[in-house]
Amino acid sequence: MSLPEPILEQLRAIVGPTEVLTAREDLIAYSYDGTATLQQLPAAVVFPTRTDQVSALLKLAQEASIPLVTRGSGTGLSGGSLPTPNSLVLCLAKMDRILELDRQNLTIRAEAGATTQAVSDAVTPAGLFYPPDPGSMKISTIGGNVAENSGGLRGLKYGVTRNYVMGLEVVLPGGEVMGLGNKCVKDVAGFSLKDLFVGSEGMLGVITQVLLRLLPKPAAKKTMVATFPQMDQAAETVSAIIAAQIIPCTLEFLDRTTIQCVEDYAHIGLPLDCEALLLMETDGHPAVVAEEAARMEQICRAHQCQEVRVAKNEEEAVQLAAARRTAFSALARVGPTTILEDVTVPRSELARIIRFIQATAKKYNLRVGVFGHMGDGNLHPTVLTNERNHEEMERVEKAFREIFEETIRLGGTITGEHGVGLAKKSILPQALGHEPIRVMRELKKVLDPKGILNPGKMFD
């Protein structure tokens, strides 16, 4: 269903006639995100290039009660940027400028449509470092990272997006523009409203600019890969590394299915006779890096690893890291539909939840690869299936429901970095309980009284 012509005329007047899409063939590309099996055509797509245009668009949407869904590059994995019926998609991809790099205060200001990679590249020549590195960082937008509170491979040591957001420019549903935060390292004046919008999945306001904290670039880095005959040994190694008070910048793992798919895809030279692979990276002062790398190698060998391979140079380090960074792409080649999920448990429960995932895959006769951020307990069970096989998809749904429920039972969370969106909306009450959901609904009602922003996501 298209929007009324008078509304379309007002949209064109705000952003220009070439920045409004209404033809079905143009809308298809904006009818889905990175989440498998979900699709819905919007009524129209608009591309603002300035904050005042975003403000005018929100005012119009609120006055006309038009559902509005904000979108960046559409790499999300929870259906968070999926259009709702008859909605207007507000795509911020053309608001992509790097506005300021402040070397004195170690900050960068960027528009929401700038890619994560562009932010990272902008600070590197200054000897600075933006740590969050989601797997889609080459194309994901920084505004989307903030809206989903994205993580990444370096999350164990450096944290997630929230840890680097110092300020935001946000447009509220009524069109009001609100500046939040500043370059001050310490600021406790009033409620920390910027934190309310981090991870809000586009339900409370539209993020148009982001002020980010930067770090000095580490002077050295060491990358290594260890393989294990049993998954429990890999999990115990992770616990032992943390217990030794070593916090690597990266501590990732792949299971046997994922290792085989990665090797078929990338030809890295991974051994295929192991049940688990750990990718470990330490960074910092050269002396500390050398000491931590040696201690991690000793811990791996003490836990019966089959082999430890240490990168001799940067080129080999990139190749070893590719074993983890290409995991999703490698698995996606195997089946027509790849469903990448996201659960997190306390590190002490890693071996238990991995065994449960493997047993559940066997119970429902599914091919499942498991990889993820073992250092912080964040796993990505990935089902290789075919969405046209309805009977198998029913089994997939039941399997994931059991995995989510077991995750909750073990004191974990149903999402460590992908968000709730549509994909996990039904399990959220069980994960959080009644009162947190009630409070979130009340906050939504205060900030978005007409419910126009990303309606139907996270909760009804």
JOLIN-V452646 format. One line per field, one symbol per residue. ss: DSSP state (2 for helix, 1 for strand, 0 for the rest). phi: phi as a letter, one per 20 degrees, with the letter a starting at -180 (. if undefined). burial: b if it has 24 or more other C-alpha atoms within 12 Angstrom, else e. Layout:
ss=???
phi=???
burial=???
This chain:
ss=0000222222222220222110022222220000000000000111000022222222222222000111100000000000000001111000000111110000111110001222222222000110000000000012222222000000222200222211111110000011111000000000002222200000000111111110110001111111110022222222222220000001111112222222222200000000011111111102222222222222222200111111000222222222222022222200001111001100222222222222222220001111111222011111111000022222222222222222222000100000000000222222220222222222222220000010000000
phi=.efgggffffffffdofedcdcfgfefgfdebcfefmdbbfefacccfcbfffggfffgffffelefcdebdemegccmfdffegmededeefeeceeeaddffdlccdbffeffgffffffegfemdbdfgcggeffcfefffgffdlfdqfefgedndggfdedabdcdfgenfececmaeffcacemfefgffefnelmedadfdccddedcffgfbbcdbccdcfcfgffffffffffffmddffcbdbceggfgfffffedlenffdddebcddccccpfgfffffffffffffgffdmfebcddfebfffffffffgefegffffffecfcddedbcccggfdgffffffffffffgdlcecdcbqeffdmedcfcedbbffeffffffgffffffffffgffenecfbebenelefcgfeggffdnffgfffffffgffecfemeelfnembf
burial=eebeeebbebbbebbeeebbbbeeeebebbbbbbbbbbbbbbbbbbbbbbbebbbbbbbbbbebbbbbbbbbbbbbbbbbbbbbbbbbbbbbbbbbbbeebeeeebbbbbbbbbbbbbbbebbeeeebbbbbbbbbbebbbbbbbbbbbbbbbbbbbbbbbbbbbbbbbbbbbbbbbbbbbbbeeeeeeeeebbbbbbbbbbbbbbbbbbbbbbbbeeeebbbbbbbbbbbbbbbbbbbbbbeeebbbbbbbbbbbbbbbbbbebbebebbbebbbbbbbbbbbeeeebeebbbbbbebbbebbbbbbbbbeeeeebbbbbbbbbbbbbbbbebbebbbbbbbbbbbbbbbbbbbbbbebbeebebbbbbbbbbbbbbbbbbbbbbeeeeeebebbbebbbbbbbbbbebebbbbbbbbbbbbbbebbeebbeeeeeeebbeebeebbebbbbbbbbbbe
